[in-house]
Amino acid sequence: MIRVSRNISLTGERVVTIEGHATGDDLPEVTAAINAGGPGCIIDAAGLKSVDAAAREFLAGLKRKGTAIRGASMYVRALIEEPQQ
Protein backbone atom coordinates (compact mmCIF):
# COMPACT_ATOMS: atom_id res chain seq x y z
CA MET A 1 0.00 0.00 0.00
CA ILE A 2 1.32 3.41 -0.94
CA ARG A 3 0.41 7.05 -0.80
CA VAL A 4 1.09 9.16 -3.89
CA SER A 5 0.85 12.94 -3.91
CA ARG A 6 1.81 15.77 -6.24
CA ASN A 7 3.25 19.07 -5.08
CA ILE A 8 5.17 22.06 -6.33
CA SER A 9 8.31 22.83 -4.33
CA LEU A 10 9.28 26.33 -3.18
CA THR A 11 11.68 26.47 -6.13
CA GLY A 12 8.91 25.59 -8.60
CA GLU A 13 9.86 21.96 -9.18
CA ARG A 14 6.98 19.55 -9.82
CA VAL A 15 7.34 16.71 -7.31
CA VAL A 16 5.59 13.36 -7.10
CA THR A 17 5.96 11.89 -3.61
CA ILE A 18 5.70 8.13 -3.13
CA GLU A 19 5.41 6.71 0.39
CA GLY A 20 4.96 3.17 1.71
CA HIS A 21 5.47 -0.24 0.11
CA ALA A 22 5.20 -0.08 -3.69
CA THR A 23 3.98 -3.05 -5.72
CA GLY A 24 3.06 -3.62 -9.32
CA ASP A 25 -0.57 -3.06 -8.37
CA ASP A 26 0.30 0.54 -7.44
CA LEU A 27 1.92 1.44 -10.76
CA PRO A 28 -1.22 2.83 -12.47
CA GLU A 29 -1.63 5.36 -9.62
CA VAL A 30 2.06 6.30 -9.74
CA THR A 31 2.00 6.58 -13.54
CA ALA A 32 -1.07 8.83 -13.43
CA ALA A 33 0.61 11.14 -10.91
CA ILE A 34 3.81 11.32 -12.99
CA ASN A 35 1.85 12.03 -16.17
CA ALA A 36 -0.14 14.74 -14.38
CA GLY A 37 3.13 16.20 -13.07
CA GLY A 38 4.34 16.68 -16.62
CA PRO A 39 7.78 16.41 -18.16
CA GLY A 40 10.66 16.97 -15.79
CA CYS A 41 8.80 16.10 -12.62
CA ILE A 42 10.89 14.75 -9.76
CA ILE A 43 10.16 11.61 -7.74
CA ASP A 44 10.51 12.07 -3.98
CA ALA A 45 11.09 8.56 -2.65
CA ALA A 46 12.10 9.50 0.91
CA GLY A 47 9.04 7.73 2.34
CA LEU A 48 9.30 4.67 0.10
CA LYS A 49 9.98 1.68 2.36
CA SER A 50 10.13 -1.20 -0.12
CA VAL A 51 9.44 -2.14 -3.73
CA ASP A 52 8.52 -5.43 -5.36
CA ALA A 53 10.08 -6.59 -8.64
CA ALA A 54 7.56 -4.77 -10.85
CA ALA A 55 7.90 -1.48 -8.95
CA ARG A 56 11.69 -1.84 -8.92
CA GLU A 57 11.80 -2.26 -12.70
CA PHE A 58 9.37 0.65 -13.17
CA LEU A 59 11.48 3.02 -11.04
CA ALA A 60 14.73 1.78 -12.63
CA GLY A 61 13.19 2.50 -16.05
CA LEU A 62 12.25 6.03 -15.00
CA LYS A 63 15.79 6.60 -13.75
CA ARG A 64 17.28 5.27 -17.01
CA LYS A 65 15.08 7.72 -18.92
CA GLY A 66 16.42 10.61 -16.86
CA THR A 67 13.74 11.10 -14.21
CA ALA A 68 15.29 12.38 -10.98
CA ILE A 69 14.56 10.15 -7.99
CA ARG A 70 15.46 11.89 -4.75
CA GLY A 71 15.56 10.92 -1.12
CA ALA A 72 15.41 7.15 -1.59
CA SER A 73 16.86 5.10 1.25
CA MET A 74 20.09 3.21 0.59
CA TYR A 75 18.07 -0.01 0.36
CA VAL A 76 15.62 1.29 -2.25
CA ARG A 77 18.39 3.08 -4.15
CA ALA A 78 20.43 -0.14 -4.31
CA LEU A 79 17.44 -2.04 -5.67
CA ILE A 80 16.74 0.57 -8.33
CA GLU A 81 20.37 0.87 -9.42
CA GLU A 82 21.14 -2.86 -9.31
CA PRO A 83 21.41 -4.38 -12.79
CA GLN A 84 18.54 -6.76 -13.57
CA GLN A 85 19.66 -10.37 -13.56
N, CA, C and O atoms as a GROMACS GRO file, in nm:
protein
  340
    1MET      N    1   0.085  -0.118   0.000
    1MET     CA    2   0.000   0.000   0.000
    1MET      C    3   0.089   0.124   0.000
    1MET      O    4   0.186   0.132   0.075
    2ILE      N    5   0.054   0.219  -0.086
    2ILE     CA    6   0.132   0.341  -0.094
    2ILE      C    7   0.041   0.463  -0.089
    2ILE      O    8  -0.081   0.455  -0.103
    3ARG      N    9   0.107   0.575  -0.068
    3ARG     CA   10   0.041   0.705  -0.080
    3ARG      C   11   0.119   0.783  -0.186
    3ARG      O   12   0.242   0.791  -0.180
    4VAL      N   13   0.047   0.838  -0.282
    4VAL     CA   14   0.109   0.916  -0.389
    4VAL      C   15   0.049   1.055  -0.386
    4VAL      O   16  -0.073   1.071  -0.381
    5SER      N   17   0.135   1.157  -0.388
    5SER     CA   18   0.085   1.294  -0.390
    5SER      C   19   0.171   1.378  -0.485
    5SER      O   20   0.287   1.346  -0.511
    6ARG      N   21   0.111   1.483  -0.536
    6ARG     CA   22   0.181   1.577  -0.624
    6ARG      C   23   0.188   1.712  -0.556
    6ARG      O   24   0.092   1.758  -0.495
    7ASN      N   25   0.304   1.776  -0.568
    7ASN     CA   26   0.325   1.907  -0.508
    7ASN      C   27   0.415   1.990  -0.598
    7ASN      O   28   0.478   1.938  -0.690
    8ILE      N   29   0.420   2.118  -0.570
    8ILE     CA   30   0.518   2.206  -0.633
    8ILE      C   31   0.606   2.259  -0.521
    8ILE      O   32   0.557   2.315  -0.423
    9SER      N   33   0.738   2.241  -0.537
    9SER     CA   34   0.831   2.283  -0.433
    9SER      C   35   0.841   2.436  -0.431
    9SER      O   36   0.790   2.504  -0.520
   10LEU      N   37   0.908   2.488  -0.330
   10LEU     CA   38   0.928   2.633  -0.318
   10LEU      C   39   1.008   2.689  -0.435
   10LEU      O   40   0.998   2.807  -0.468
   11THR      N   41   1.088   2.602  -0.498
   11THR     CA   42   1.168   2.647  -0.613
   11THR      C   43   1.096   2.624  -0.746
   11THR      O   44   1.153   2.647  -0.852
   12GLY      N   45   0.971   2.577  -0.740
   12GLY     CA   46   0.891   2.559  -0.860
   12GLY      C   47   0.901   2.423  -0.925
   12GLY      O   48   0.843   2.400  -1.031
   13GLU      N   49   0.974   2.331  -0.862
   13GLU     CA   50   0.986   2.196  -0.918
   13GLU      C   51   0.855   2.119  -0.894
   13GLU      O   52   0.794   2.128  -0.788
   14ARG      N   53   0.815   2.043  -0.996
   14ARG     CA   54   0.698   1.956  -0.982
   14ARG      C   55   0.745   1.824  -0.921
   14ARG      O   56   0.833   1.757  -0.977
   15VAL      N   57   0.688   1.787  -0.807
   15VAL     CA   58   0.734   1.671  -0.731
   15VAL      C   59   0.620   1.572  -0.712
   15VAL      O   60   0.509   1.609  -0.675
   16VAL      N   61   0.651   1.445  -0.740
   16VAL     CA   62   0.558   1.336  -0.710
   16VAL      C   63   0.620   1.260  -0.592
   16VAL      O   64   0.730   1.206  -0.603
   17THR      N   65   0.548   1.256  -0.481
   17THR     CA   66   0.596   1.189  -0.361
   17THR      C   67   0.532   1.052  -0.351
   17THR      O   68   0.410   1.037  -0.364
   18ILE      N   69   0.617   0.951  -0.329
   18ILE     CA   70   0.570   0.813  -0.313
   18ILE      C   71   0.611   0.766  -0.174
   18ILE      O   72   0.729   0.773  -0.138
   19GLU      N   73   0.514   0.717  -0.097
   19GLU     CA   74   0.541   0.671   0.039
   19GLU      C   75   0.481   0.532   0.060
   19GLU      O   76   0.373   0.502   0.007
   20GLY      N   77   0.550   0.449   0.135
   20GLY     CA   78   0.496   0.317   0.170
   20GLY      C   79   0.568   0.204   0.101
   20GLY      O   80   0.689   0.210   0.076
   21HIS      N   81   0.494   0.099   0.070
   21HIS     CA   82   0.546  -0.024   0.011
   21HIS      C   83   0.488  -0.039  -0.129
   21HIS      O   84   0.372  -0.075  -0.144
   22ALA      N   85   0.568  -0.011  -0.231
   22ALA     CA   86   0.520  -0.008  -0.370
   22ALA      C   87   0.520  -0.147  -0.432
   22ALA      O   88   0.617  -0.222  -0.420
   23THR      N   89   0.410  -0.179  -0.499
   23THR     CA   90   0.398  -0.305  -0.572
   23THR      C   91   0.352  -0.275  -0.714
   23THR      O   92   0.316  -0.162  -0.746
   24GLY      N   93   0.354  -0.377  -0.796
   24GLY     CA   94   0.306  -0.362  -0.932
   24GLY      C   95   0.163  -0.314  -0.939
   24GLY      O   96   0.126  -0.244  -1.034
   25ASP      N   97   0.083  -0.350  -0.841
   25ASP     CA   98  -0.057  -0.306  -0.837
   25ASP      C   99  -0.070  -0.155  -0.821
   25ASP      O  100  -0.173  -0.097  -0.858
   26ASP      N  101   0.032  -0.091  -0.768
   26ASP     CA  102   0.030   0.054  -0.744
   26ASP      C  103   0.074   0.136  -0.864
   26ASP      O  104   0.059   0.258  -0.865
   27LEU      N  105   0.130   0.071  -0.965
   27LEU     CA  106   0.192   0.144  -1.076
   27LEU      C  107   0.095   0.231  -1.155
   27LEU      O  108   0.135   0.339  -1.198
   28PRO      N  109  -0.031   0.191  -1.176
   28PRO     CA  110  -0.122   0.283  -1.247
   28PRO      C  111  -0.139   0.417  -1.174
   28PRO      O  112  -0.145   0.522  -1.237
   29GLU      N  113  -0.148   0.413  -1.041
   29GLU     CA  114  -0.163   0.536  -0.962
   29GLU      C  115  -0.036   0.622  -0.972
   29GLU      O  116  -0.044   0.744  -0.987
   30VAL      N  117   0.080   0.557  -0.964
   30VAL     CA  118   0.206   0.630  -0.974
   30VAL      C  119   0.221   0.690  -1.114
   30VAL      O  120   0.261   0.805  -1.129
   31THR      N  121   0.190   0.611  -1.216
   31THR     CA  122   0.200   0.658  -1.354
   31THR      C  123   0.109   0.778  -1.378
   31THR      O  124   0.149   0.876  -1.441
   32ALA      N  125  -0.013   0.771  -1.327
   32ALA     CA  126  -0.107   0.883  -1.344
   32ALA      C  127  -0.053   1.010  -1.279
   32ALA      O  128  -0.064   1.119  -1.336
   33ALA      N  129   0.006   0.997  -1.160
   33ALA     CA  130   0.061   1.114  -1.091
   33ALA      C  131   0.180   1.172  -1.167
   33ALA      O  132   0.194   1.294  -1.177
   34ILE      N  133   0.265   1.085  -1.222
   34ILE     CA  134   0.381   1.132  -1.299
   34ILE      C  135   0.334   1.201  -1.426
   34ILE      O  136   0.386   1.307  -1.462
   35ASN      N  137   0.238   1.141  -1.495
   35ASN     CA  138   0.185   1.203  -1.617
   35ASN      C  139   0.121   1.338  -1.587
   35ASN      O  140   0.138   1.433  -1.664
   36ALA      N  141   0.048   1.347  -1.476
   36ALA     CA  142  -0.014   1.474  -1.438
   36ALA      C  143   0.091   1.578  -1.398
   36ALA      O  144   0.071   1.698  -1.416
   37GLY      N  145   0.204   1.530  -1.345
   37GLY     CA  146   0.313   1.620  -1.307
   37GLY      C  147   0.382   1.682  -1.427
   37GLY      O  148   0.441   1.790  -1.417
   38GLY      N  149   0.374   1.615  -1.540
   38GLY     CA  150   0.434   1.668  -1.662
   38GLY      C  151   0.581   1.634  -1.675
   38GLY      O  152   0.642   1.577  -1.584
   39PRO      N  153   0.637   1.670  -1.791
   39PRO     CA  154   0.778   1.641  -1.816
   39PRO      C  155   0.867   1.710  -1.713
   39PRO      O  156   0.842   1.823  -1.673
   40GLY      N  157   0.970   1.639  -1.673
   40GLY     CA  158   1.066   1.697  -1.579
   40GLY      C  159   1.026   1.689  -1.434
   40GLY      O  160   1.094   1.746  -1.348
   41CYS      N  161   0.916   1.619  -1.403
   41CYS     CA  162   0.880   1.610  -1.262
   41CYS      C  163   0.983   1.523  -1.189
   41CYS      O  164   1.051   1.440  -1.250
   42ILE      N  165   0.992   1.543  -1.062
   42ILE     CA  166   1.089   1.475  -0.976
   42ILE      C  167   1.015   1.377  -0.887
   42ILE      O  168   0.906   1.407  -0.839
   43ILE      N  169   1.074   1.260  -0.865
   43ILE     CA  170   1.016   1.161  -0.774
   43ILE      C  171   1.083   1.178  -0.638
   43ILE      O  172   1.205   1.170  -0.627
   44ASP      N  173   1.002   1.203  -0.536
   44ASP     CA  174   1.051   1.207  -0.398
   44ASP      C  175   1.020   1.071  -0.337
   44ASP      O  176   0.905   1.039  -0.309
   45ALA      N  177   1.125   0.992  -0.316
   45ALA     CA  178   1.109   0.856  -0.265
   45ALA      C  179   1.154   0.843  -0.120
   45ALA      O  180   1.183   0.732  -0.074
   46ALA      N  181   1.161   0.954  -0.047
   46ALA     CA  182   1.210   0.950   0.091
   46ALA      C  183   1.123   0.861   0.180
   46ALA      O  184   1.174   0.800   0.274
   47GLY      N  185   0.994   0.854   0.152
   47GLY     CA  186   0.904   0.773   0.234
   47GLY      C  187   0.879   0.634   0.179
   47GLY      O  188   0.796   0.561   0.232
   48LEU      N  189   0.949   0.598   0.072
   48LEU     CA  190   0.930   0.467   0.010
   48LEU      C  191   1.007   0.363   0.091
   48LEU      O  192   1.130   0.371   0.102
   49LYS      N  193   0.936   0.266   0.146
   49LYS     CA  194   0.998   0.168   0.236
   49LYS      C  195   1.047   0.044   0.163
   49LYS      O  196   1.152  -0.010   0.197
   50SER      N  197   0.972  -0.002   0.063
   50SER     CA  198   1.013  -0.120  -0.012
   50SER      C  199   0.945  -0.120  -0.148
   50SER      O  200   0.846  -0.050  -0.170
   51VAL      N  201   1.000  -0.200  -0.239
   51VAL     CA  202   0.944  -0.214  -0.373
   51VAL      C  203   0.948  -0.361  -0.412
   51VAL      O  204   1.044  -0.432  -0.379
   52ASP      N  205   0.845  -0.408  -0.483
   52ASP     CA  206   0.852  -0.543  -0.536
   52ASP      C  207   0.923  -0.538  -0.672
   52ASP      O  208   0.968  -0.432  -0.714
   53ALA      N  209   0.933  -0.652  -0.739
   53ALA     CA  210   1.008  -0.659  -0.864
   53ALA      C  211   0.951  -0.566  -0.971
   53ALA      O  212   1.026  -0.500  -1.042
   54ALA      N  213   0.819  -0.561  -0.983
   54ALA     CA  214   0.756  -0.477  -1.085
   54ALA      C  215   0.781  -0.328  -1.056
   54ALA      O  216   0.814  -0.253  -1.148
   55ALA      N  217   0.767  -0.287  -0.932
   55ALA     CA  218   0.790  -0.148  -0.896
   55ALA      C  219   0.938  -0.112  -0.910
   55ALA      O  220   0.971  -0.001  -0.951
   56ARG      N  221   1.026  -0.206  -0.876
   56ARG     CA  222   1.169  -0.184  -0.892
   56ARG      C  223   1.203  -0.158  -1.038
   56ARG      O  224   1.275  -0.063  -1.070
   57GLU      N  225   1.151  -0.242  -1.128
   57GLU     CA  226   1.180  -0.225  -1.270
   57GLU      C  227   1.121  -0.095  -1.324
   57GLU      O  228   1.182  -0.028  -1.406
   58PHE      N  229   1.001  -0.060  -1.277
   58PHE     CA  230   0.937   0.065  -1.317
   58PHE      C  231   1.023   0.185  -1.278
   58PHE      O  232   1.050   0.272  -1.361
   59LEU      N  233   1.066   0.190  -1.152
   59LEU     CA  234   1.148   0.302  -1.104
   59LEU      C  235   1.285   0.304  -1.172
   59LEU      O  236   1.336   0.411  -1.205
   60ALA      N  237   1.344   0.185  -1.194
   60ALA     CA  238   1.472   0.178  -1.263
   60ALA      C  239   1.458   0.231  -1.406
   60ALA      O  240   1.547   0.299  -1.457
   61GLY      N  241   1.345   0.200  -1.470
   61GLY     CA  242   1.319   0.250  -1.605
   61GLY      C  243   1.306   0.401  -1.608
   61GLY      O  244   1.358   0.468  -1.698
   62LEU      N  245   1.236   0.456  -1.509
   62LEU     CA  246   1.225   0.602  -1.500
   62LEU      C  247   1.363   0.666  -1.485
   62LEU      O  248   1.394   0.765  -1.550
   63LYS      N  249   1.445   0.607  -1.399
   63LYS     CA  250   1.579   0.660  -1.375
   63LYS      C  251   1.663   0.652  -1.502
   63LYS      O  252   1.736   0.746  -1.534
   64ARG      N  253   1.654   0.541  -1.575
   64ARG     CA  254   1.728   0.527  -1.701
   64ARG      C  255   1.686   0.632  -1.803
   64ARG      O  256   1.767   0.676  -1.885
   65LYS      N  257   1.560   0.673  -1.798
   65LYS     CA  258   1.508   0.772  -1.892
   65LYS      C  259   1.537   0.915  -1.848
   65LYS      O  260   1.503   1.011  -1.917
   66GLY      N  261   1.601   0.929  -1.730
   66GLY     CA  262   1.642   1.061  -1.686
   66GLY      C  263   1.557   1.126  -1.578
   66GLY      O  264   1.582   1.240  -1.540
   67THR      N  265   1.456   1.055  -1.529
   67THR     CA  266   1.374   1.110  -1.421
   67THR      C  267   1.455   1.113  -1.292
   67THR      O  268   1.516   1.013  -1.254
   68ALA      N  269   1.457   1.226  -1.225
   68ALA     CA  270   1.529   1.238  -1.098
   68ALA      C  271   1.449   1.169  -0.988
   68ALA      O  272   1.330   1.194  -0.971
   69ILE      N  273   1.517   1.082  -0.914
   69ILE     CA  274   1.456   1.014  -0.799
   69ILE      C  275   1.538   1.056  -0.678
   69ILE      O  276   1.655   1.021  -0.665
   70ARG      N  277   1.475   1.132  -0.590
   70ARG     CA  278   1.546   1.189  -0.475
   70ARG      C  279   1.499   1.128  -0.344
   70ARG      O  280   1.385   1.084  -0.331
   71GLY      N  281   1.590   1.127  -0.248
   71GLY     CA  282   1.556   1.092  -0.112
   71GLY      C  283   1.537   0.945  -0.084
   71GLY      O  284   1.500   0.909   0.028
   72ALA      N  285   1.561   0.858  -0.182
   72ALA     CA  286   1.541   0.715  -0.159
   72ALA      C  287   1.641   0.664  -0.056
   72ALA      O  288   1.756   0.708  -0.051
   73SER      N  289   1.596   0.571   0.027
   73SER     CA  290   1.686   0.510   0.125
   73SER      C  291   1.795   0.432   0.050
   73SER      O  292   1.783   0.404  -0.069
   74MET      N  293   1.901   0.399   0.121
   74MET     CA  294   2.009   0.322   0.059
   74MET      C  295   1.956   0.188   0.006
   74MET      O  296   1.999   0.143  -0.100
   75TYR      N  297   1.865   0.127   0.078
   75TYR     CA  298   1.807  -0.001   0.036
   75TYR      C  299   1.732   0.013  -0.095
   75TYR      O  300   1.756  -0.064  -0.189
   76VAL      N  301   1.641   0.109  -0.103
   76VAL     CA  302   1.562   0.129  -0.225
   76VAL      C  303   1.653   0.174  -0.339
   76VAL      O  304   1.637   0.127  -0.452
   77ARG      N  305   1.747   0.262  -0.312
   77ARG     CA  306   1.839   0.308  -0.415
   77ARG      C  307   1.918   0.191  -0.473
   77ARG      O  308   1.936   0.181  -0.594
   78ALA      N  309   1.967   0.103  -0.386
   78ALA     CA  310   2.043  -0.014  -0.432
   78ALA      C  311   1.958  -0.103  -0.521
   78ALA      O  312   2.006  -0.155  -0.621
   79LEU      N  313   1.833  -0.122  -0.484
   79LEU     CA  314   1.744  -0.204  -0.567
   79LEU      C  315   1.722  -0.142  -0.704
   79LEU      O  316   1.725  -0.212  -0.805
   80ILE      N  317   1.701  -0.012  -0.708
   80ILE     CA  318   1.674   0.057  -0.833
   80ILE      C  319   1.798   0.058  -0.924
   80ILE      O  320   1.786   0.046  -1.046
   81GLU      N  321   1.915   0.074  -0.864
   81GLU     CA  322   2.037   0.087  -0.942
   81GLU      C  323   2.102  -0.047  -0.974
   81GLU      O  324   2.192  -0.054  -1.058
   82GLU      N  325   2.057  -0.154  -0.908
   82GLU     CA  326   2.114  -0.286  -0.931
   82GLU      C  327   2.077  -0.336  -1.070
   82GLU      O  328   1.960  -0.330  -1.108
   83PRO      N  329   2.174  -0.385  -1.147
   83PRO     CA  330   2.141  -0.438  -1.279
   83PRO      C  331   2.046  -0.557  -1.268
   83PRO      O  332   2.060  -0.640  -1.178
   84GLN      N  333   1.949  -0.564  -1.359
   84GLN     CA  334   1.855  -0.676  -1.357
   84GLN      C  335   1.926  -0.803  -1.399
   84GLN      O  336   2.004  -0.803  -1.494
   85GLN      N  337   1.900  -0.910  -1.326
   85GLN     CA  338   1.966  -1.037  -1.356
   85GLN      C  339   1.872  -1.136  -1.419
   85GLN      O  340   1.913  -1.248  -1.450
   0.00000   0.00000   0.00000
